[in-house]
Amino acid sequence: MSQISVWSLEGNKQMLDGGSMFGNAPRAVWERWIQPDEIGRIPLACRSMLVKIGDQLILCETGIGAFFAPKMAERYGVQNGDRHLLLEELNELGFKEEDINLVILSHLHFDHAGGLLSPYSSGEKRLLFPNAHYVVGEEAWERAQNPHSRDRASFVPEINQALEASGRLEIIQRDGRSNRVPPQIEFFWSDGHTPGQMHCIVKGDQNTILFAGDLIPGSQWVHLPITMGYDRYPELLIDEKKKLYENIESQKWFVFYTHDNDIACSQIAKNEKGKFQAVSQHAQLREFQI
């Protein structure tokens, strides 16, 4: 089997309302986990996962990027909105955007797919990663094309248009797969956050790592009852987490978090009270061998 290496890439962060991020959890509870600012916002990573399998470089999502105009960047709490930090970190690790062979998108909310676009400050409008193919699930694509009024603001038509015009977009069905995706990557599908969210499960000789996306945004959301106000079907999402935990705990999978400001990856286990929690935490991954 090919050697598999994994990196966490810290893109542009966001500041978002803590109440929205923690759904029906009271502020008195969630502010013990993350300290809000003076207007109730909490810091959130928009983290991507880079996977190297043999000579193939695969990017799981692209974060929020820096495509927003300054006024919109301020509205959505985008940090360092004049710089595309994901590209900068790729360069620091010795990679270029041209090196990426495959971009796998769990879904197309702009905080997970905005990094596909060139930064606003560059003065150009282009789709990044020119040598990559882009893979997204059929239901997630349909949702992005025809969003519900409740989540319409989470999608940016410009992203859809750029992907479609590239000629390098592949839309896969739930029971199918792309022949461009290496066999070491399988998918778990969830619908609680948004229809057809597609989570990469990367299986190596020694370890398995799950790209949790917005199913488990961070370690604070590991506890089963905790969901986001942005989730379409919170009760379904809880059931989906519970189903996943059977494998995560028993097989000691690692879980990769996109929005945890401090933790990139952990394992999950029950504590003495039977509550699931993050253990074996990693603040970042640097050529993590699985």
C-alpha positions, -999 to 999 in steps of 0.1 A, spaced: 0 0 0 12 35 -8 25 56 21 -1 81 33 8 115 48 -16 141 62 -12 178 69 -37 202 85 -38 236 67 -50 267 85 -68 290 62 -85 322 70 -104 321 103 -139 335 110 -156 352 140 -193 340 141 -221 342 167 -216 316 194 -253 311 199 -257 302 162 -228 278 164 -241 260 194 -278 258 185 -300 252 216 -271 249 241 -273 279 265 -246 305 265 -238 297 301 -228 263 288 -209 270 256 -190 301 268 -172 277 292 -158 260 261 -150 291 239 -148 326 252 -169 350 230 -159 386 222 -178 417 232 -206 410 207 -209 373 213 -188 360 184 -164 331 188 -132 323 168 -135 295 143 -109 279 121 -117 271 85 -92 243 82 -84 220 52 -68 186 51 -40 178 27 -34 141 19 -5 126 0 -10 91 -14 19 80 -35 25 109 -58 -10 122 -57 -19 153 -36 -55 156 -25 -70 186 -8 -101 180 14 -120 213 11 -104 248 8 -117 268 37 -133 302 34 -105 318 15 -103 355 8 -127 360 -21 -151 384 -3 -150 421 -8 -139 440 23 -174 449 34 -187 413 31 -155 399 48 -162 422 77 -199 410 78 -189 374 80 -160 380 104 -133 368 80 -99 373 94 -70 386 73 -95 390 44 -68 405 21 -47 373 21 -54 337 11 -38 320 41 -44 285 28 -22 292 -3 4 308 19 6 277 42 8 254 12 38 274 0 54 273 34 51 235 34 68 234 0 37 229 -22 21 251 -48 -15 253 -59 -5 237 -92 6 206 -73 -29 197 -62 -43 168 -82 -77 165 -66 -100 187 -45 -128 168 -26 -156 190 -14 -178 177 14 -204 204 5 -204 238 -10 -211 263 19 -188 292 13 -168 286 45 -157 252 30 -155 261 -7 -147 298 -8 -110 290 -9 -115 277 -45 -115 314 -57 -87 338 -60 -84 365 -33 -104 397 -38 -72 417 -33 -56 401 -63 -80 420 -87 -86 388 -107 -114 363 -106 -103 328 -113 -107 292 -100 -76 281 -81 -58 247 -84 -56 246 -122 -44 211 -124 -69 196 -101 -102 178 -106 -130 187 -82 -152 161 -67 -186 168 -50 -216 147 -42 -247 149 -63 -271 160 -35 -246 186 -22 -243 200 -58 -281 201 -62 -285 219 -29 -259 245 -39 -277 250 -73 -312 252 -57 -308 262 -20 -336 265 5 -344 300 17 -331 290 51 -296 284 39 -294 304 7 -269 328 22 -245 300 27 -239 295 -10 -221 316 -35 -233 311 -71 -199 323 -84 -183 292 -70 -208 269 -87 -204 287 -120 -166 285 -118 -166 248 -111 -190 241 -139 -171 262 -164 -138 245 -155 -146 212 -173 -129 195 -143 -159 190 -120 -171 155 -113 -204 150 -95 -208 116 -79 -238 98 -66 -241 84 -31 -237 48 -42 -209 56 -67 -174 69 -66 -149 86 -88 -121 67 -105 -99 96 -96 -103 90 -59 -77 66 -46 -90 33 -31 -76 43 3 -104 70 5 -139 59 12 -169 81 20 -194 85 48 -225 105 38 -246 126 62 -277 148 58 -282 164 92 -262 195 85 -270 198 48 -282 172 23 -255 149 9 -225 160 29 -196 137 19 -169 129 44 -136 114 34 -124 84 54 -87 79 47 -75 44 55 -38 37 60 -18 7 72 -17 20 108 -45 45 112 -77 58 98 -87 95 97 -122 109 92 -127 143 77 -157 154 99 -167 186 81 -198 202 96 -210 169 111 -186 174 140 -172 209 135 -148 207 164 -141 190 197 -168 210 215 -194 193 192 -182 158 200 -208 155 228 -238 139 211 -265 165 219 -245 195 208 -255 207 173 -254 240 154 -282 264 146 -271 261 110 -279 224 109 -310 215 88 -320 184 108 -304 184 143 -319 152 155 -308 134 124 -273 148 128 -271 134 164 -281 100 151 -255 102 124 -228 111 149 -239 82 171 -236 58 142 -201 70 133 -189 68 169 -193 30 168 -164 28 144 -145 59 156 -143 46 192 -139 9 186 -113 12 158 -96 43 173 -101 64 142 -87 100 142 -112 127 135 -102 159 116 -120 191 126 -125 220 103 -137 246 127 -120 239 160 -98 269 167 -73 250 188 -75 213 178 -70 199 143 -75 163 151 -83 139 179 -96 105 187 -130 101 204 -138 80 235 -163 78 263 -154 92 297 -163 77 331 -198 92 328 -204 77 293 -201 110 276 -181 111 243 -151 134 243 -120 143 223 -88 125 234 -53 122 220 -56 157 206 -33 173 180 -31 210 175 -18 205 140 -7 178 117 26 179 98 32 149 75 12 127 99 17 91 88 -13 69 87 
